[in-house]
Amino acid sequence: MNHRDQKQVVLITGASRGLGLSILKLLLKDNSFHIIATARPESLHRFKEEGLAESEHLWLRPLDVLVKTERDTLFKEAEDKLDGIDILINNAGYMLRAVVEHVGEIERFKQMDTNFRAPMALIRRALPTMRRKRSGKIINISSVGGMMAMPTMSVYSASKFALEGASEALWYEVRPWNIKVTLIQPGFINSNSYHNVKLTRESRRAKEDKSDPYYPHYSSMIPFIERIMKLSPDGPERVAKKVLRVIRQKNPPLRVAGTVDARFFYVLRRLLPRWIYHNALYYSLPKILRWGKN
Ligand SMILES: NC(=O)c1ccc[n+]([C@@H]2O[C@H](COP(=O)([O-])OP(=O)(O)OC[C@H]3O[C@@H](n4cnc5c(N)ncnc54)[C@H](OP(=O)(O)O)[C@@H]3O)[C@@H](O)[C@H]2O)c1
């Protein structure tokens, strides 16, 4: 049986906290969607803590985006009962904080798998239905890190650059079926999510070891980023509103700046010659003259 009754079916990944949770709460208020809010199995309890319970138009489902069987089970249920997903919001992701020299191969794979390969797998699962219906939206939560790279965020940036490249190609590929692809690029979101940044085995050690060559990188960048995040005027609720606007737009743009600083960096990169841009950014890094002295 099809329970859809005209509501668009939205799938949100990583919806139990942070930006995903804000998107979920905003879409619930709108009341015009059937929402499939997903979280890793061990994080599902957060929905209850947030006062969210299943209803006819809100499904709460386990989904670790890295687990193929969980992806398949979810899509099969959505296809059988709801005629598939109309709007896919690839939000789940995390940031690995480490310089290139401190990222092991497995750590690198996991960052790329979560932020790039899993969204690609979900998109592949969603597209056949969207093509059949000749409509659909794919909204990928990217980052300013997908437009510019910063020290100690190497592989995070690589994962978001990859997401940006593939999404741009996809934008052309699926336009003939009226499927819209949008990248939301938040910069620094004013939230607690910096507590969720992950360190690698080596960066965890180096950030505590004053004799490590990269100690100044970590000891200056970590508080610097936390400070900027706390000063940002854009909380997750404001970024969520941009996502809702994209959902409502008939022809949303491929890229949407998620925060004020995202727009600032975009303009800076476009206007300044590259060598000026890179040098200006380099000399703006906190305590940069101490780097390389260990
Ligand atoms: N915060 C920022 O300043 C900022 C800036 C630019 C872009 N972004 C992007 O915005 C998105 C949301 O981040 P956030 O700020 O809301 O961070 P957050 O508060 O740490 O939330 C991240 C969410 O992703 C989920 N997640 C991580 N790995 C997962 C997996 N394997 N399977 C399913 N879910 C997984 C987390 O679930 P668990 O709780 O179970 O770990 C959590 O719900 C990310 O793509 C991030 O890169 C954030």
The ligand as an SDF file (V2000), in Angstrom:
LIG
                    3D

 48 52  0  0  0  0  0  0  0  0999 V2000
   29.7590   22.4220   12.2000 N   0  0  0  0  0  0  0  0  0  0  0  0
   30.3290   23.1200   11.2410 C   0  0  0  0  0  0  0  0  0  0  0  0
   30.8880   24.2140   11.4880 O   0  0  0  0  0  0  0  0  0  0  0  0
   30.2750   22.6250    9.8180 C   0  0  0  0  0  0  0  0  0  0  0  0
   30.8500   23.4180    8.8480 C   0  0  0  0  0  0  0  0  0  0  0  0
   30.8340   22.9890    7.5330 C   0  0  0  0  0  0  0  0  0  0  0  0
   30.2230   21.8070    7.2090 C   0  0  0  0  0  0  0  0  0  0  0  0
   29.6600   21.0250    8.1610 N   0  0  0  0  0  0  0  0  0  0  0  0
   29.0440   19.7620    7.7380 C   0  0  0  0  0  0  0  0  0  0  0  0
   27.7370   19.6840    8.2480 O   0  0  0  0  0  0  0  0  0  0  0  0
   27.3610   18.3100    8.4040 C   0  0  0  0  0  0  0  0  0  0  0  0
   26.7610   18.1200    9.7870 C   0  0  0  0  0  0  0  0  0  0  0  0
   27.7630   18.4130   10.7460 O   0  0  0  0  0  0  0  0  0  0  0  0
   27.4180   19.0250   12.1800 P   0  0  0  0  0  0  0  0  0  0  0  0
   28.0590   20.3310   12.2880 O   0  0  0  0  0  0  0  0  0  0  0  0
   25.9700   18.9100   12.4520 O   0  0  0  0  0  0  0  0  0  0  0  0
   28.2560   18.0080   13.0780 O   0  0  0  0  0  0  0  0  0  0  0  0
   27.7870   17.0450   14.2690 P   0  0  0  0  0  0  0  0  0  0  0  0
   27.0010   17.8070   15.2560 O   0  0  0  0  0  0  0  0  0  0  0  0
   29.0460   16.3700   14.7010 O   0  0  0  0  0  0  0  0  0  0  0  0
   26.8130   15.9910   13.5580 O   0  0  0  0  0  0  0  0  0  0  0  0
   27.2910   15.0900   12.6140 C   0  0  0  0  0  0  0  0  0  0  0  0
   26.2510   14.0170   12.3990 C   0  0  0  0  0  0  0  0  0  0  0  0
   26.7650   13.0960   11.4320 O   0  0  0  0  0  0  0  0  0  0  0  0
   26.5550   11.7950   11.9480 C   0  0  0  0  0  0  0  0  0  0  0  0
   27.4590   10.7790   11.4290 N   0  0  0  0  0  0  0  0  0  0  0  0
   28.8170   10.7390   11.4440 C   0  0  0  0  0  0  0  0  0  0  0  0
   29.2530    9.5800   10.9130 N   0  0  0  0  0  0  0  0  0  0  0  0
   28.1380    8.8820   10.5620 C   0  0  0  0  0  0  0  0  0  0  0  0
   27.9150    7.6170    9.9790 C   0  0  0  0  0  0  0  0  0  0  0  0
   28.9220    6.7940    9.6420 N   0  0  0  0  0  0  0  0  0  0  0  0
   26.6510    7.2140    9.7290 N   0  0  0  0  0  0  0  0  0  0  0  0
   25.6050    8.0240   10.0620 C   0  0  0  0  0  0  0  0  0  0  0  0
   25.7410    9.2210   10.6520 N   0  0  0  0  0  0  0  0  0  0  0  0
   27.0050    9.6410   10.8880 C   0  0  0  0  0  0  0  0  0  0  0  0
   26.7270   11.9480   13.4500 C   0  0  0  0  0  0  0  0  0  0  0  0
   26.1750   10.8280   14.0970 O   0  0  0  0  0  0  0  0  0  0  0  0
   26.7170   10.3250   15.5280 P   0  0  0  0  0  0  0  0  0  0  0  0
   26.1930   11.3370   16.4940 O   0  0  0  0  0  0  0  0  0  0  0  0
   26.1420    8.9670   15.6680 O   0  0  0  0  0  0  0  0  0  0  0  0
   28.2170   10.3150   15.4610 O   0  0  0  0  0  0  0  0  0  0  0  0
   25.9680   13.2440   13.6770 C   0  0  0  0  0  0  0  0  0  0  0  0
   24.5810   12.9950   13.7830 O   0  0  0  0  0  0  0  0  0  0  0  0
   28.6270   17.4930    8.1500 C   0  0  0  0  0  0  0  0  0  0  0  0
   28.5970   16.9590    6.8490 O   0  0  0  0  0  0  0  0  0  0  0  0
   29.7360   18.5220    8.2920 C   0  0  0  0  0  0  0  0  0  0  0  0
   30.8880   18.1830    7.5410 O   0  0  0  0  0  0  0  0  0  0  0  0
   29.6740   21.4110    9.4780 C   0  0  0  0  0  0  0  0  0  0  0  0
  1  2  1  0
  2  3  2  0
  2  4  1  0
  4  5  1  0
  4 48  2  0
  5  6  2  0
  6  7  1  0
  7  8  2  0
  8  9  1  0
  8 48  1  0
  9 10  1  0
  9 46  1  0
 10 11  1  0
 11 12  1  0
 11 44  1  0
 12 13  1  0
 13 14  1  0
 14 15  2  0
 14 16  1  0
 14 17  1  0
 17 18  1  0
 18 19  2  0
 18 20  1  0
 18 21  1  0
 21 22  1  0
 22 23  1  0
 23 24  1  0
 23 42  1  0
 24 25  1  0
 25 26  1  0
 25 36  1  0
 26 27  1  0
 26 35  1  0
 27 28  2  0
 28 29  1  0
 29 30  1  0
 29 35  2  0
 30 31  1  0
 30 32  2  0
 32 33  1  0
 33 34  2  0
 34 35  1  0
 36 37  1  0
 36 42  1  0
 37 38  1  0
 38 39  2  0
 38 40  1  0
 38 41  1  0
 42 43  1  0
 44 45  1  0
 44 46  1  0
 46 47  1  0
M  CHG  2   8   1  16  -1
M  END
$$$$
